[in-house]
């Protein structure tokens, strides 16, 4: 399951900002004004946050694997009769790669 950028950003906002704020607000107001079941409401909100966090994590992982997001290339591990060897596959020109302070590679086993 891969989410669109718009849906991902909306879910991320609700998971990291909105729902925790609503939970804290309800719990605090329940203490002051005597609202019913503050632990149950906050527990329910927390379970929703965990569920949405898992969905976001799965979507992010699938997106990263599919797009190589954030990687400058691949470090390809291959094996022949003589043993294992490494090959470098870069997404940009060698000139632009050497101008960087650091390079991030995704390890790919073939």
Secondary structure, DSSP 8 states (H G I E B T S, - for coil): ----HHHHHHHHHIIIIIHHHHHHHHHHHHHHH--S-HHHHHHHHHHHHHHHHHHHHHHHHHHHHHH-TT-SEEEEEEEETTEEEEEEEESS-HHHHHTSS---EEEEE-
